Amino acid sequence: MLKQRRMAAEQIAGALFEAEAAIDAALAKTAHLTGVMPSLRKMAGASALVGQDAVERASQAILALAEARRAIVETHKELSVAQGQVGLGAVALGDPGDKPPATAALDRGGRRLREVRVA
């Protein structure tokens, strides 16, 4: 039974990492598109009015992708909880750089705290 749970967890982890990478790639590509439109418009000698709606729509897409990224990160956290619930809490899945250690202290904003050496 443990073998089946581990195999399922590995498949879920693989799908999760693919989804995270896809959202990150889409976010980066959409941000690039949003960034080049104004500079290329200027280089073409077009009025600032040209393409304004497209810039606004691309900016909205970035916001939607950022929200999707937050949702997939929350999914990752929930799956980490589920991993423990099925008895696989001690099993490492994926690359160790994929998430911070569970023991890391967090500030109120959810960011990891680090120790500062006093002089």
C-alpha distance (Angstrom), angle and dihedral (degrees) to the residues before:
residue distance angle dihedral
M1 . . .
L2 3.83 . .
K3 3.80 89.3 .
Q4 3.82 91.8 55.7
R5 3.81 92.2 47.4
R6 3.81 91.3 50.0
M7 3.83 91.7 48.2
A8 3.81 90.3 49.7
A9 3.81 91.1 47.4
E10 3.81 91.3 50.7
Q11 3.81 91.2 51.0
I12 3.79 91.6 48.1
A13 3.82 90.7 47.5
G14 3.81 91.0 51.2
A15 3.80 91.9 50.4
L16 3.81 90.7 46.3
F17 3.82 93.1 51.3
E18 3.82 90.3 48.5
A19 3.81 91.1 50.8
E20 3.82 91.7 48.3
A21 3.81 91.2 49.7
A22 3.81 92.1 47.5
I23 3.80 92.8 52.2
D24 3.81 91.7 46.6
A25 3.82 90.8 49.5
A26 3.81 92.3 47.9
L27 3.79 90.7 48.4
A28 3.81 92.2 50.3
K29 3.81 93.9 46.4
T30 3.80 93.2 46.8
A31 3.80 91.2 48.4
H32 3.80 89.0 50.9
L33 3.81 91.1 50.4
T34 3.80 90.8 48.9
G35 3.79 90.6 49.9
V36 3.80 97.9 49.0
M37 3.79 97.8 47.1
P38 3.83 96.6 74.0
S39 3.81 94.7 42.6
L40 3.80 93.6 47.6
R41 3.81 91.0 45.9
K42 3.80 89.1 53.9
M43 3.80 92.2 45.5
A44 3.82 88.7 52.5
G45 3.80 89.5 52.9
A46 3.79 93.8 -120.2
S47 3.79 124.7 150.1
A48 3.81 118.8 -94.9
L49 3.81 86.5 -114.4
V50 3.80 91.2 65.9
G51 3.78 111.0 96.6
Q52 3.81 95.8 1.1
D53 3.80 91.7 130.3
A54 3.80 90.2 50.8
V55 3.81 91.5 51.6
E56 3.80 90.1 50.3
R57 3.82 92.6 48.7
A58 3.81 92.0 48.2
S59 3.81 89.0 49.7
Q60 3.80 89.3 52.5
A61 3.80 88.7 51.0
I62 3.82 89.8 54.1
L63 3.79 89.9 53.1
A64 3.81 91.3 49.4
L65 3.80 91.0 48.8
A66 3.81 91.0 49.1
E67 3.80 88.6 53.1
A68 3.82 89.8 48.3
R69 3.80 89.2 50.7
R70 3.81 90.8 52.4
A71 3.81 89.6 49.8
I72 3.81 93.4 50.5
V73 3.82 90.6 47.8
E74 3.81 88.7 52.3
T75 3.80 88.5 47.9
H76 3.81 88.0 53.8
K77 3.81 90.2 52.8
E78 3.81 92.2 48.6
L79 3.79 91.5 48.9
S80 3.80 89.1 52.6
V81 3.81 87.9 56.7
A82 3.81 90.9 47.5
Q83 3.80 89.6 49.6
G84 3.80 89.0 61.4
Q85 3.79 91.9 44.2
V86 3.81 91.4 59.6
G87 3.78 93.2 48.1
L88 3.80 98.6 -100.4
G89 3.79 98.3 108.0
A90 3.81 92.3 119.1
V91 3.82 93.4 49.3
A92 3.81 116.2 98.7
L93 3.79 113.5 -140.9
G94 3.80 122.6 -171.2
D95 3.78 129.4 -7.3
P96 3.82 115.6 -25.2
G97 3.83 88.3 -127.5
D98 3.81 91.7 62.8
K99 3.77 94.7 88.3
P100 3.80 140.1 4.4
P101 3.80 119.5 -95.9
A102 3.79 112.9 -84.4
T103 3.80 89.8 -123.2
A104 3.82 94.4 58.9
A105 3.81 112.4 119.7
L106 3.80 113.9 -120.7
D107 3.79 130.6 -153.3
R108 3.81 121.9 -134.9
G109 3.80 90.8 -85.1
G110 3.80 92.0 56.8
R111 3.81 94.1 -106.8
R112 3.80 120.8 137.3
L113 3.77 115.8 -104.8
R114 3.78 120.6 -138.4
E115 3.75 130.9 -157.0
V116 3.79 115.9 -103.8
R117 3.78 118.5 -152.7
V118 3.81 113.9 -128.5
A119 3.83 114.1 -133.3
